[in-house]
Amino acid sequence: MNPTPPPSTVTTPDGTELHLTCLKPGTSSATPVVFLHALAMQASMWDRLVAHLDTPSPLWGLDMRGHGASGRPAGPYSTDLFAQDLLAVVDHLQAPEVHLVGCSMGGTVSMAFAGKYPERVKSLGLINTTACYGLDGKDAMDAWEKRGQQGYTAGLASLCEFQVERWFSTEFALSHTDVVQACLKVFVANSPSVYLQTCRMLGAANERERIAHYQGPCTIVVGEEDYATPVSMAQELATLLPQADLHIFKQVRHYSPIQAPERLAPLLLRLFERA
């Protein structure tokens, strides 16, 4: 294995600086894996999973626009913009293609990228995510606007109880208070205005048509108790990506990479090997 390289700064076409962290080094000849985090999280959300991944591929975590140590430009935001950001990252890695793994918002962005640049994606891991948050686009937009406005006007701390209930099963949250507190620390450190803009992006997102352009290997994972992106949304993804395999984790909610890394890791390793 190569030594762990220092964090990188990737500059996008509009001048936004993105923070890219090597989560685990690999061999230079292996296809890199790029992990995309959930809303209001950062690359560190993958730490528990990475500890279970034994692969020659270098593992990279990106703080997406507006998140973590990356730049926080004003909106509006869109999945097209985030996909363009990701293209700059893949080019920075000098990788003809990457294994792409996204959770929640990161999965939606992964689908936008894979649909727009399918030739740059060797395999696709879609974790607790959706191509679209509702059959009725206006209902989804209204719900995300309400959530974003609460964070913007009342502060992100006002959403903490709501978030923990969605992220983790009750049993996990009570037995892993250190993990919960680490996630909440990241969550409340976000910019309320960026949070609002990103909520609007997710409310408007619809990657159903575009994701069909990607025909490579894919694994879809969802928690049985996930009501942020429920099983029905994962099942819809499986119809949009008939080449994908679908896995439902019992007694898990929205953050499978954190709550069940030991179950998720073997599925991703098989996906990388299959690709």
C-alpha atoms as one frame of an Amber mdcrd trajectory, in Angstrom:
protein
   0.000   0.000   0.000   1.083   3.558  -0.631   1.349   6.073   2.244  -1.839
   8.019   2.914  -1.705  11.179   0.798  -2.612  14.501   2.416  -6.053  16.031
   1.803  -6.441  17.615  -1.612  -8.152  20.787  -2.735 -10.035  20.528  -6.018
 -11.111  23.744  -7.700 -14.327  23.577  -9.705 -14.993  25.527 -12.934 -16.788
  28.257 -10.944 -13.893  28.580  -8.490 -15.367  26.650  -5.547 -12.740  24.759
  -3.560 -13.699  21.186  -2.664 -12.027  19.218   0.127 -11.031  15.660  -0.824
  -9.735  13.275   1.840  -7.972   9.945   1.354  -9.844   7.673   3.768  -7.543
   4.717   3.079  -4.587   4.454   0.693  -4.421   1.834  -2.011  -2.340   0.922
  -5.004  -1.959   3.417  -7.817  -3.015   0.834 -10.414  -6.385   0.126  -8.747
  -9.582   2.000  -9.608 -10.293   4.555  -6.860 -13.509   4.635  -4.856 -15.167
   8.007  -4.248 -17.672   8.270  -1.384 -20.375  10.967  -1.311 -21.961  11.794
   2.042 -25.511  12.570   3.097 -27.068  16.009   3.552 -25.297  18.154   6.171
 -22.642  15.488   6.734 -19.060  15.274   5.428 -16.508  12.663   4.360 -16.050
  11.490   7.958 -19.464   9.775   7.827 -17.680   6.915   6.016 -15.044   6.266
   8.709 -16.870   3.353  10.353 -17.432   1.685   6.979 -13.880   2.202   5.702
 -12.551   0.295   8.710 -14.268  -2.801   7.257 -13.114  -2.374   3.644 -10.028
  -4.379   2.676  -9.426  -3.477  -0.962  -6.481  -2.422  -3.129  -8.513   0.567
  -4.324  -7.681   3.920  -2.748 -10.724   5.202  -0.863 -11.548   8.901  -1.179
 -14.172  10.940   0.648 -15.413  14.206  -0.797 -16.891  17.081   1.205 -19.446
  18.241  -1.330 -20.078  21.885  -2.126 -21.312  23.743   0.943 -20.322  20.940
   3.331 -17.451  20.111   5.657 -14.189  21.851   4.755 -15.311  22.671   1.202
 -16.312  26.130   0.028 -19.787  27.396   0.833 -20.844  29.536  -2.115 -24.336
  30.961  -2.310 -26.955  29.006  -4.224 -28.916  28.027  -6.058 -27.652  24.441
  -5.968 -28.612  21.625  -8.330 -27.702  18.001  -8.895 -26.250  19.068 -12.269
 -23.908  21.467 -10.460 -22.881  18.800  -7.945 -22.286  16.337 -10.806 -20.039
  18.904 -12.494 -18.152  19.282  -9.198 -17.657  15.532  -9.075 -16.306  15.490
 -12.619 -13.606  17.938 -11.487 -12.758  15.547  -8.640 -12.523  12.486 -10.909
 -10.323  14.438 -13.318  -8.172  15.587 -10.377  -7.633  11.930  -9.427  -6.542
  11.296 -13.032  -8.899   8.326 -13.055 -10.534   7.204 -16.305 -13.339   5.839
 -14.112 -14.169   5.403 -10.425 -16.254   3.225  -8.168 -18.900   5.666  -6.892
 -20.721   5.159  -3.580 -23.285   7.648  -2.265 -25.577   7.735   0.751 -28.852
   9.691   0.762 -28.052  13.051  -0.910 -24.754  11.527  -2.011 -26.649   8.757
  -3.753 -28.866  11.205  -5.610 -25.776  13.125  -6.736 -24.127   9.827  -7.707
 -27.082   9.050  -9.956 -26.882  12.493 -11.545 -23.195  11.919 -12.272 -23.593
   8.331 -13.486 -26.430   9.363 -15.781 -24.491  12.297 -17.185 -21.034  10.689
 -17.355 -21.663   6.908 -17.395 -18.299   6.223 -18.994 -16.556   7.558 -15.840
 -18.336   5.144 -13.445 -17.031   1.591 -13.083 -19.563   0.615 -10.421 -22.322
   2.363  -8.491 -23.292   1.882  -4.843 -26.595   3.523  -3.906 -27.118   3.542
  -0.142 -30.360   4.715   1.504 -31.195   7.033  -1.353 -33.683   7.868  -4.096
 -33.813   9.229  -7.621 -36.738  11.489  -6.667 -38.414  12.317  -3.371 -41.994
  12.058  -4.542 -44.389  11.198  -7.329 -45.794  14.700  -6.983 -42.828  17.014
  -7.397 -44.586  19.958  -5.727 -45.273  17.973  -2.551 -41.601  17.019  -2.325
 -40.493  20.583  -2.936 -42.879  21.938  -0.308 -41.702  19.413   2.307 -38.028
  20.148   1.661 -38.672  23.909   1.673 -40.354  23.634   5.081 -37.447  21.639
   6.472 -34.863  23.985   5.011 -36.687  27.055   6.320 -36.790  25.594   9.827
 -33.035  25.121   9.776 -32.552  28.603   8.374 -34.871  30.479  10.727 -34.811
  28.410  13.938 -31.269  27.073  13.621 -30.029  23.611  12.776 -30.054  22.586
  16.431 -33.867  22.740  16.263 -33.763  19.737  13.896 -31.479  17.494  15.956
 -34.158  15.301  17.550 -35.880  14.885  14.160 -32.577  13.942  12.507 -31.463
  11.344  15.051 -34.826   9.602  14.847 -34.407   9.334  11.068 -30.721   8.429
  11.068 -30.636   5.531  13.536 -32.799   2.885  15.132 -33.697   3.657  18.750
 -31.576   0.792  20.048 -28.484   1.924  18.104 -28.893   5.564  19.144 -29.132
   4.614  22.831 -26.143   2.247  22.724 -23.880   4.440  20.549 -24.290   7.907
  22.032 -20.736   8.846  20.999 -21.542   8.118  17.338 -24.788  10.087  17.552
 -23.060  13.081  19.132 -20.327  13.065  16.479 -22.958  13.196  13.734 -24.854
  15.978  15.481 -21.655  17.990  15.874 -21.134  17.844  12.100 -24.801  18.612
  11.440 -25.062  21.786  13.538 -21.769  23.134  12.123 -23.397  23.568   8.717
 -24.350  26.941   7.292 -28.134  27.431   7.649 -28.284  29.225   4.285 -26.404
  26.402   2.552 -28.669  23.882   4.264 -31.700  25.688   2.845 -30.218  25.738
  -0.657 -29.348  22.041  -0.484 -32.828  21.144   0.768 -34.250  22.981  -2.243
 -31.924  21.003  -4.518 -33.183  17.706  -3.110 -36.808  18.768  -3.343 -36.360
  19.506  -7.040 -34.164  16.483  -7.849 -35.434  13.892 -10.304 -32.837  11.514
 -11.751 -35.328   8.839 -12.873 -34.885   9.385 -16.598 -31.168  10.153 -16.609
 -30.030   7.202 -14.476 -31.102   4.788 -17.226 -28.029   5.964 -19.175 -25.889
   4.058 -16.668 -25.845   0.333 -17.406 -22.873  -0.824 -15.326 -22.807  -2.855
 -12.095 -24.867  -1.476  -9.221 -25.748  -2.383  -5.642 -28.704  -0.792  -3.832
 -29.001  -0.896  -0.033 -31.798   0.370   2.201 -32.702   0.035   5.865 -35.947
  -1.777   6.563 -36.892   1.003   9.013 -35.682   3.877   6.785 -38.516   6.366
   6.437 -36.344   9.145   4.965 -35.823   7.118   1.774 -38.017   4.074   2.425
 -37.867   0.603   0.925 -40.359   1.593  -1.783 -37.870   4.165  -3.126 -35.098
   1.547  -3.232 -37.445  -0.826  -5.032 -38.144   1.882  -7.595 -34.390   2.273
  -8.124 -34.158  -1.467  -8.744 -36.705  -1.119 -11.561 -34.806   1.830 -13.052
 -31.540  -0.118 -12.809 -32.504  -3.724 -13.647 -28.845  -4.786 -13.477 -28.704
  -3.827  -9.788 -28.976  -6.087  -6.773 -31.135  -4.853  -3.892 -30.440  -5.509
  -0.210 -32.719  -4.596   2.715 -31.097  -4.353   6.151 -33.354  -5.340   9.034
 -33.545  -3.053  12.085 -31.612  -0.290  10.298 -32.795   3.209   9.406 -31.233
   5.861   7.169 -27.515   5.751   7.940 -26.566   2.192   7.014 -22.858   3.092
   6.524 -22.699   4.168  10.179 -25.169   1.788  11.825 -24.329  -1.391   9.874
 -20.864  -1.054   8.307 -20.063  -4.714   8.853 -23.083  -5.677   6.711 -22.506
  -3.059   4.015 -18.779  -3.616   3.477 -18.992  -7.155   1.984 -21.658  -6.020
  -0.469 -19.486  -3.164  -1.710 -16.411  -5.372  -1.978 -18.372  -7.823  -4.121
 -19.593  -4.907  -6.249 -16.049  -3.655  -6.845 -14.868  -7.163  -7.700 -17.795
  -7.740 -10.059 -16.917  -4.528 -11.910
